[in-house]
């Protein structure tokens, strides 16, 4: 049995800033709005969320 695994990529359509949240949502089968909301809520907590977003922007290839 072959398992199809979608790769992680930043889509050009549906992207708001860099497409990181849209790419993560597509990869994990979620709605982009949900991932964006979770990211914004996580920014209220202390931590390197913004730096992680920037790193993902650089590391995730554009589709």
C-alpha positions, 0 to 999 in steps of 0.5 A: 500500500502506497501512502501519499505524503504531501510535501511542505511548500509555500503556496502563491495563492492564498498567501497573506504575507509569506505563505508560511501559515497557508503552507503549514495548514495545507500540509497538516490538513487545517484551514489557513485561518486556523493556523494564522489565528494560532500563530497570532495567539502564540505571539502573545506568549513569550518565545521566539515565534517571530524568529521561527516564522522568519526561519520557515519563510527562508527554509520552506520552498515556494511552490 
